[in-house]
Amino acid sequence: MTTVALKHAGSLELSKDDQAVVKEFNIVLRKHAKRSAGSLARLAGVAFSHSFGGGSTRREKLDLAMARGVLARQELMDEEGGSLSSEAVSGLLNLSKQAVMKRLKAGTLLAWREERLKAARFPRWQFDSHGHVLPGFEEVLGILNQDERLDVWAKMLFFLEEKPSLGGKRPLDLLREKKLEQVRLSAQAYVE
């Protein structure tokens, strides 16, 4: 079986058969390019479920879990108005792009790396309507950063998921209501 390297999230070796499947997926995605990535990811998840059901083999179950993970990440990326580029955050905070990236590296801003370009994408919801970092956000993010096991997706999920311990509200909602102490305690419980 001949393999060739494709550039995507590093170097991934794919057989010619796998490359043909990727090519077919790309054709379908380009055909529906006007739809949002989140919509396409959701539809792909539905297609996987219809095609494979619950999965009977261990491998099929793993593949379905990976498809659900892709959908969940896309939903997190699209939540609350999507994301901003480092250039847009630079303009919003009136800082240089280097200063923005320094804050990201220091753990006072939250961003994921866009796979194709390796560019940082900052969730829009961490900023208030006045173009500032949401009050209390940096402190809560600092608590989350204490747990090295938490990746950017787990941190985003913390802010965006409704929590029974917060009366069914999301930590993000409480930060907007200036109820920092409740969010701080919830973050400490999240990392323990």
N, C-alpha and C positions, 0 to 999 in steps of 0.2 A: 504494500500500500504506500503510494507516494504521498508525502506531506509537504506543504508549503506554509511559511509563516505569514500570518495576517497581522497587521498592526491594529490592535484594539486592546486597550487596557494591558499594555505590555505586549509581549510576543506570544501568540497563541497558535499552536500547530494544529492545522485542520487537514483532514484527508480531502481528496478531490470530491468525494461524495458529500462531505460536510460543507465544502465550499459551494457546491451546487445548491444545497439547501439554504445557505446564507444568501446566496444570490437571489433565490426565489423570494425569501423574506424581504430582501431589499426592494425588489420589484413591487411587492404588495405595499410596503411602507411608503415608497415614493408615489404610488398610485393614490394613496390617501394622505398625502403630505399636508393637506389643509387642516386635518384633524390635529388636536393637541396630542403631545406625546403621552399624556396621562390617559386620554381616551383610547389611543392605540394599545397601550399596555393593558388596560382593562379588557379590551376586546380580545387581545392575545390570551389573557388568562381564561376568558370564557371559552375560547377555541380550544385551549389545552384541556379544560375540564370536559368539554363535549367529546373531544377526541380520545381522551385517556381515562375518563371517569375518575375514580378515586385512586387509580394506579394499583396494579396487582403485584408488581415486583418491587423490590427495594429500590432499584434504579428509577423506575417510573415515579415512585413516591418522592424520591429526591428531586427528580426533574420538575415535578409539579410544585414542590416546595420552593424551588429556585424561581419558577415562573411567578408564584405568589409574592416572593421577595422582591422581584423586579417591579411588580405592580405596586407593592407597598412603598417602595422607595419613590416611585414616580408620584404617588399620591402625596407623600411628604414634600416632594419638590414643588408641587403645584399648590399646596395649601396656603391660604391667606395671601393670595396675590403673587405667588411664585417667588422668583429670585432676582437678584441684582448682580451685575458684573462688578468686579473690583473697581473699574473706572466709574461706574454709577455710584458706588458707595463712597468713593473718593470725593465726588462732587457733592453728594448728600451731606457728608460729614465735614466738608471743606478741609480735607487732608490730602496729602500726596498719596499716590497709589502705593508707594513704598511704606508709608506710615500705616495705611490700611492693612497691608500684608504683614507688617510688624505686629499689629494688634491681633491679627488672626493667629500668627505664630505664638504670641504671648497668651492666647486663650481668652481674649476679652471680646472677640467676635466669633461667630459661628459660620462655617461655610463648608461645602463639599467641593470636591474636584470634579469638574465636568469631564467625562471620560475621553471624548474625542480630542479636545484641545488642552486638557489638563489645567484649564482655567478655573479659578475659584468662583463659586456661585454662592451668594449670601442670601439666606432666607429674608424676604422683605419684612416679615413680621417682627424681626428683632429691633426694628426702628419705629419710632413713634411718628405721628403725623407732622411733627415739626422738624423732622430730619435729624433727630438725635437717637442714640441708642436708647431703647426702652428703659426707663428707670428701674433699677434692680436687676436687669438682665445680666449684666457683667458679674454681679455678685453670685447669682444663682449658677451661672455658667462656671464660675470658679469652683463652686462646690461640686458640680458634675465632673469637672476636669480632674478632681482628686482620684477618681476611679479610672485607672488606665484601661480597664476592660470596655469602657463605653466609647463607642465610635460616634461619628457625627450623627448617624441615623438614630442611635439610641438616645442621644441628647435631644435631637429634634422631636422624637417621639415623646420624651418627657414633657416638653413644653406644649405639645399639641394634643395629647391624649387626655380625655376626661378621666378624673380620678374620684372614686367614691370618698376617699379621705378628704377631698376638697369640695364636698357637697355636689359631686357630679360635674364640677367645672374643670377647665383646663388651667394649668399653671400660667399659661399665656394670658388667659382672661383675668386671672387674679392680679398679675403684674400690671395689666392695664387699669385695674381698679385700685392700684396702689396698695395691695395687700401683700407686701413683700414677706412678712414674717411667716405667713402660711406657706408660701412658695418655698421659702428657705427651709422650713422644717420638712416639707415634702421632698425636696432635693436631697436633704441629708438622709432621709429614709431610703431614697432611691439608690444611693451609693453604698448603703450598708448591707 
